[in-house]
């Protein structure tokens, strides 16, 4: 019985944490609030994204980091929850927000694609409604550090 309880506790812990190889990146919003995002920076992680998940913890999401800026398109195939998709340029300034993007239950590759009109280097996916709640709009700059990148410059302090 004790072994079974330990096994179940271990499985619960594994289910609630990112998979091996995934990192949690703290993303600081202008008002000081922090969102934790799983990092998707390989082609496999970016292709899988949040597929097959039915929920996200509060203040959690997934950050997609790309090697070069482009008009990266996203779709909701096999994604079981509505999302807000936020594209950012290389300075981490929001260039486009797709709000409350619905799930796509199609089994073929006919799901709609969503993309910005400007190039983006990063994309943040959050639970639907988060962008509005957190005041994430075009022109807002976020602060975060992706491994291997030079550190963000902190804004000058006013004295």
N, C-alpha and C positions, 0 to 999 in steps of 0.2 A: 504493500500500500504506500509506504513512504517513497519508494522508488518511483511509483506512478505519479505521485504528487510532484516530485522533483522534475520528472520528465514533462509533465503538463506545464509547470511553471517555466521551464526552459523554452518550450515551444511557444508559449505566450510572449515571452521576451523576444524571441526571434521574429515573431510576426509583427511586433510593434516597432522594430528598429529597421533602418535601411539595410539592404543586402550588403554582403561583403563587397568592398570596392567602392561603395557609395559614400560620399562625405556630406555632412550637413554644413552648409554655408550660412552664416548669419548675414542677413540683409538688413541694413539700417535704413529706415524710412526717414524723410525729412523731419517729422515730429518726434523722432527718437525711438519709436517703436521698432522692434526687431522681429523679423520673420525668418524662420529656419527653412532652408531649401536643400533638398537632395540635389547633388550635382550630377548632371548628365553631360559628360564631356567627351565621350567616345561615340562612334557611330552606332554601336550596338545599344548603348544606354539611351541615346537620343531617339533611336527607332522604337524602342520599347516605351519610353516615357512613362506615363501614368496608366498605361493600358491594364485592363483587368482589375483595377482597384475600384472599390465602391465608395471610398471616403478618404478624406485627408484630416489629420489632426488640426485643431485650431492653430492659426499662425504658422502653418507649414505649407510647403509647396515644392516645386521642382524647378531648378534653374538649369537651362540649356546654355552651354558656352560653346561658341564656334570659333574656328581659327581665323575666319575673315568675315567682314560684314557683307551681308546679302539680304535680299527680301525673302527670308526663310518662311516657308509655308508649313502650316500645321493642320492636322485633321484629328477627328475624334473617333476614328475606327477603334473598336474594342475598349473605348473609355467609358466607364460605367457611371460617371458623374459629370455634371455640367461644370465648366471651368471658366475662369477669366484668364485670357492669354495676353501677356504684356511684353512688347518688344522694346528693346533698348539699344542705343547706339554704342560705339566703343567708349564713350565717356559715361556710360550707364544712365543716360538721359532717356526717358520714355519717349518713343517716337510713335507708338500706336498701342491701343488697347481694344481687344475684342472682349466684350462683356457677356457673361452668361451664355457661353457657347454651348449649344445643346449636344447631348450624346448622339451618336450615330449607330443605329442598330442594324445597318446594312451588313450583309455578309460578303459582298463583293468589294471592290475598291472604289465604289461610287460615292463615298462620303465627301461632303463639301470640304474645301480647303480654305484656310484663313491665312492671310498674309498682310504685312504692312505695305504702304506705298513708298516707304523709305528703307534703306539698308539698316540692318540690325546685327549686332554681334552677340547679344544675349536675349533669351526669352525666359520669362518667369510665368509658370502656371500656378494659379491659386484656385481654391474653391470658388465657385460662382458667387458673386456678390462681394467678394473680398476687395476688389479694386475700388468699388464705391465706398465701402466701409473704411478703407485705409486711405482714401483720397489720392489714389494713384491715377493720375491723368497725364496726358501728353505734356511734355516739358518738365516734369518732375524728375529729379535726379536721385538715384538710390546709391547707397554705398555698400560694397561688398568686395571681398578678395577671393579670387579664384586661384587655386594653387598654381604656381609657376608664373603668375603675372606680377608686375611691379606693384607695390602697395599704392592704394588710393591716396591722393593728396588730400589732407584734411583742410577744410575751409579755414581761412584765417580767423583768429579770434578777435573780436572787437573789444577794445579796452576803454 
